Amino acid sequence: MKHITTSTLQKMKQAGEKIACLTAYDASFAQILAEEGVDILLVGDSLGMILQGRDSTLPVTLDEMIYHTHMVRTASQHTLVMADLPFMTYATPVQALTSAGRLMKEGGAHMVKLEGGALMVETAGLLAEHGIPVCAHLGLLPQSVNKLGGYKVQGRDEKQAEAILLDARAMEDAGADILLLECVPALLAAEITAAVDVPVIGIGAGSRCDAQVLVLYDMLGITPGKRPRFSKDFLQEADDIRGAVRAYVQAVKNGRFPADEHAF
């Protein structure tokens, strides 16, 4: 199997080939996901809620992210591994460089993800200058949930939509290799995907993004409580976990997921 790199993802976008991404937090799941064709494994700070039972991602530490990233990377030799920079570990560009360096050196991450647009331009630029691939997370920002007043769709009004589009262009210009749009209207996500040259990952952002990501536990229907509207339980129609992952990858690649009912 060929190693998936940022160049691979760029070529996939140019060719119109959809990119499948899922979260992973441990070696066992990471191996299954990699073997079943997932292109990107996201070690998300969502582990704070999914694995630790907390009510947000905010308490997750850098050491915890390094620990889980190392486990995922060990089991996925060919898949691109992207890891979240947790809350308040990139408050300044220099701090971001130190934190990202640890995620790559100690955790083995191929890329780091940070939340924010225009305010993160200098940070993204510094990371890019030092050879650290960056994914810029825009739209709904889980680390800013207290500021946003909850988990709400972003970009519904014209002013907010324009701001997100400008953020996307600014982060691309700063050197971001990938953009991730969470919980934004499908039409806005489609506009941004067409406006930038880098791949765009969507979650709750409609079907016209270059890539799709879901939290693994949501995709398997085992997350406690109500499943997000933009998710789908693929295990419900599969014989086992491998079958569910395989079905998810095929649905993304074939453009069958997300459907209209999963979009805003």
C-alpha positions as CSV (number, residue, x, y, z in Angstrom):
1,M,0.0,0.0,0.0
2,K,1.2,3.5,-0.8
3,H,1.6,6.0,2.0
4,I,-1.1,8.7,2.0
5,T,0.5,12.2,2.2
6,T,-0.7,15.7,1.8
7,S,0.3,15.4,-1.9
8,T,-1.9,12.3,-2.2
9,L,-4.8,14.2,-0.8
10,Q,-4.2,17.2,-3.2
11,K,-4.1,14.9,-6.2
12,M,-7.4,13.2,-5.0
13,K,-9.1,16.6,-4.9
14,Q,-7.8,17.5,-8.3
15,A,-9.1,14.2,-9.7
16,G,-12.5,14.6,-8.0
17,E,-11.9,11.5,-5.8
18,K,-13.6,11.6,-2.5
19,I,-11.5,11.3,0.7
20,A,-12.7,9.2,3.7
21,C,-11.7,10.2,7.2
22,L,-12.7,8.8,10.6
23,T,-11.6,9.5,14.2
24,A,-9.4,6.9,15.9
25,Y,-8.0,6.8,19.4
26,D,-6.3,3.4,19.8
27,A,-4.3,0.8,17.9
28,S,-7.0,-1.8,17.4
29,F,-9.5,0.5,15.8
30,A,-6.8,2.3,13.8
31,Q,-5.6,-1.0,12.2
32,I,-9.2,-1.9,11.2
33,L,-9.8,1.6,9.7
34,A,-6.5,1.6,7.8
35,E,-7.1,-1.9,6.4
36,E,-10.6,-1.0,5.3
37,G,-9.5,2.0,3.2
38,V,-9.9,5.0,5.4
39,D,-7.6,7.7,4.0
40,I,-7.2,9.9,7.1
41,L,-7.2,9.0,10.8
42,L,-8.1,11.9,13.0
43,V,-7.0,11.6,16.6
44,G,-9.5,14.1,17.8
45,D,-9.7,15.8,21.2
46,S,-13.2,14.5,21.0
47,L,-11.7,11.7,23.0
48,G,-12.4,13.9,26.0
49,M,-16.1,13.3,25.5
50,I,-16.0,9.9,23.8
51,L,-13.4,8.1,25.9
52,Q,-13.3,10.1,29.1
53,G,-17.0,10.9,29.5
54,R,-16.4,14.7,29.9
55,D,-19.0,17.3,28.7
56,S,-16.6,19.0,26.3
57,T,-13.2,18.7,24.7
58,L,-11.6,21.5,26.8
59,P,-10.0,19.3,29.6
60,V,-8.0,17.2,27.2
61,T,-4.2,17.7,27.6
62,L,-1.4,17.6,25.2
63,D,0.1,14.6,26.9
64,E,-3.1,12.7,26.4
65,M,-3.2,13.7,22.7
66,I,0.4,12.5,22.3
67,Y,-0.4,9.2,24.0
68,H,-3.4,8.4,21.8
69,T,-1.7,9.7,18.6
70,H,1.2,7.3,19.3
71,M,-1.1,4.3,19.6
72,V,-2.9,5.2,16.4
73,R,0.3,5.8,14.4
74,T,1.8,2.5,15.5
75,A,-1.1,0.6,13.9
76,S,-1.5,2.6,10.8
77,Q,1.7,2.7,8.8
78,H,0.2,3.8,5.4
79,T,-2.7,6.1,6.5
80,L,-2.2,9.8,7.1
81,V,-2.6,10.5,10.9
82,M,-3.9,13.9,11.9
83,A,-4.0,15.0,15.5
84,D,-5.8,17.8,17.3
85,L,-3.9,20.5,19.2
86,P,-6.0,20.6,22.4
87,F,-7.4,23.7,24.0
88,M,-4.9,26.4,25.1
89,T,-1.9,24.6,23.7
90,Y,-1.6,27.0,20.8
91,A,-2.5,30.3,22.3
92,T,0.6,31.9,20.7
93,P,2.4,31.0,17.5
94,V,5.5,29.9,19.5
95,Q,3.5,27.8,21.9
96,A,1.7,26.2,18.9
97,L,5.1,25.4,17.3
98,T,6.2,23.6,20.5
99,S,3.0,21.7,20.9
100,A,2.8,20.7,17.3
101,G,6.5,19.6,17.4
102,R,5.7,17.3,20.3
103,L,2.7,15.8,18.6
104,M,4.8,15.0,15.6
105,K,8.0,13.9,17.4
106,E,6.5,12.0,20.3
107,G,3.1,11.1,18.9
108,G,4.1,10.5,15.3
109,A,1.4,12.7,13.8
110,H,1.7,13.6,10.1
111,M,-0.4,16.7,10.5
112,V,-1.9,18.8,13.3
113,K,-5.3,20.4,13.4
114,L,-6.1,23.7,15.0
115,E,-9.4,25.7,15.4
116,G,-9.8,29.2,14.1
117,G,-9.5,31.4,11.1
118,A,-8.0,34.8,10.6
119,L,-6.7,34.9,14.2
120,M,-4.7,31.8,13.5
121,V,-3.0,33.0,10.3
122,E,0.3,33.8,11.9
123,T,0.3,30.5,13.7
124,A,-0.5,28.5,10.6
125,G,2.2,30.4,8.8
126,L,4.9,29.7,11.4
127,L,4.0,26.0,11.5
128,A,4.1,25.8,7.7
129,E,7.5,27.5,7.7
130,H,8.8,24.8,10.0
131,G,7.5,21.9,7.8
132,I,4.5,21.1,9.9
133,P,1.3,20.3,7.9
134,V,-1.8,22.1,9.2
135,C,-5.5,21.5,9.0
136,A,-7.5,24.6,9.8
137,H,-10.8,23.8,11.5
138,L,-13.6,26.4,10.7
139,G,-17.3,26.8,11.3
140,L,-18.4,25.3,14.6
141,L,-15.4,25.3,16.9
142,P,-15.9,22.8,19.7
143,Q,-13.1,24.4,21.8
144,S,-15.0,27.7,21.6
145,V,-18.4,26.2,22.6
146,N,-18.7,28.3,25.7
147,K,-18.2,31.5,23.6
148,L,-20.5,30.3,20.9
149,G,-23.3,29.5,23.4
150,G,-23.5,25.8,22.5
151,Y,-23.1,23.5,19.5
152,K,-24.9,25.6,16.8
153,V,-24.7,25.6,13.0
154,Q,-22.4,28.5,11.9
155,G,-22.7,30.6,8.7
156,R,-26.4,30.7,8.3
157,D,-26.6,34.5,7.8
158,E,-24.7,36.3,5.0
159,K,-22.3,38.2,7.3
160,Q,-21.2,35.1,9.1
161,A,-21.0,33.1,5.9
162,E,-18.7,35.7,4.3
163,A,-16.5,35.7,7.4
164,I,-16.0,31.9,7.2
165,L,-15.2,32.1,3.5
166,L,-12.6,34.8,4.2
167,D,-11.2,32.7,7.0
168,A,-10.8,29.8,4.6
169,R,-9.0,31.8,2.0
170,A,-6.8,33.4,4.7
171,M,-5.8,30.0,6.1
172,E,-5.0,28.6,2.7
173,D,-2.8,31.6,1.9
174,A,-1.1,31.2,5.3
175,G,0.0,27.6,4.3
176,A,-2.8,25.4,5.7
177,D,-2.8,22.1,3.8
178,I,-6.4,21.1,4.6
179,L,-9.5,22.8,5.8
180,L,-12.2,21.2,7.9
181,L,-15.7,22.7,7.9
182,E,-18.0,21.7,10.8
183,C,-21.7,22.3,10.9
184,V,-22.1,24.9,8.2
185,P,-24.8,25.1,5.5
186,A,-24.2,22.8,2.5
187,L,-24.2,25.6,0.0
188,L,-21.6,27.6,1.9
189,A,-19.4,24.5,2.2
190,A,-19.7,23.9,-1.5
191,E,-18.7,27.5,-2.2
192,I,-15.7,27.3,0.0
193,T,-14.6,23.9,-1.5
194,A,-14.7,25.4,-5.0
195,A,-12.9,28.6,-3.9
196,V,-9.8,27.0,-2.4
197,D,-7.2,24.7,-3.9
198,V,-6.6,22.6,-0.8
199,P,-8.8,19.7,0.2
200,V,-11.9,20.5,2.3
201,I,-13.2,18.0,4.9
202,G,-16.8,18.3,5.9
203,I,-18.7,17.2,9.0
204,G,-22.3,18.4,8.9
205,A,-21.3,20.4,5.8
206,G,-23.1,18.6,3.0
207,S,-21.9,16.3,0.3
208,R,-19.9,18.6,-2.0
209,C,-16.8,18.8,0.2
210,D,-13.7,16.9,-1.0
211,A,-13.7,14.7,2.1
212,Q,-16.0,13.5,4.9
213,V,-15.2,12.8,8.6
214,L,-17.3,11.3,11.4
215,V,-16.5,10.4,15.0
216,L,-16.0,6.7,14.8
217,Y,-18.3,5.9,17.7
218,D,-21.1,7.9,16.1
219,M,-20.6,6.0,12.9
220,L,-20.9,2.8,14.8
221,G,-24.0,3.9,16.7
222,I,-22.4,3.4,20.1
223,T,-22.1,6.9,21.4
224,P,-24.3,7.4,24.4
225,G,-27.2,9.8,24.0
226,K,-28.6,11.3,20.9
227,R,-26.6,10.9,17.7
228,P,-25.8,14.1,15.8
229,R,-28.1,14.8,12.8
230,F,-25.1,14.8,10.4
231,S,-24.1,11.2,11.4
232,K,-25.3,7.8,10.4
233,D,-25.2,4.4,12.1
234,F,-23.4,2.2,9.5
235,L,-23.2,-0.7,11.9
236,Q,-27.0,-1.1,11.8
237,E,-26.8,-2.4,8.3
238,A,-23.5,-4.3,8.5
239,D,-22.6,-7.7,10.0
240,D,-19.7,-6.4,12.0
241,I,-17.4,-3.4,12.7
242,R,-15.2,-4.0,9.7
243,G,-18.3,-4.2,7.5
244,A,-19.6,-0.9,8.9
245,V,-16.2,0.9,8.2
246,R,-16.1,-0.6,4.7
247,A,-19.7,0.6,4.1
248,Y,-18.8,4.1,5.3
249,V,-15.8,4.3,3.1
250,Q,-17.7,3.1,0.1
251,A,-20.6,5.5,0.8
252,V,-18.2,8.5,1.0
253,K,-16.3,7.5,-2.1
254,N,-19.5,6.9,-4.1
255,G,-21.1,10.2,-2.9
256,R,-24.0,8.5,-1.1
257,F,-23.0,9.9,2.2
258,P,-23.8,12.4,3.4
259,A,-27.3,12.5,2.1
260,D,-29.6,15.5,2.2
261,E,-31.0,14.6,5.7
262,H,-27.5,14.8,7.1
263,A,-26.9,18.4,5.9
264,F,-28.0,21.9,7.0
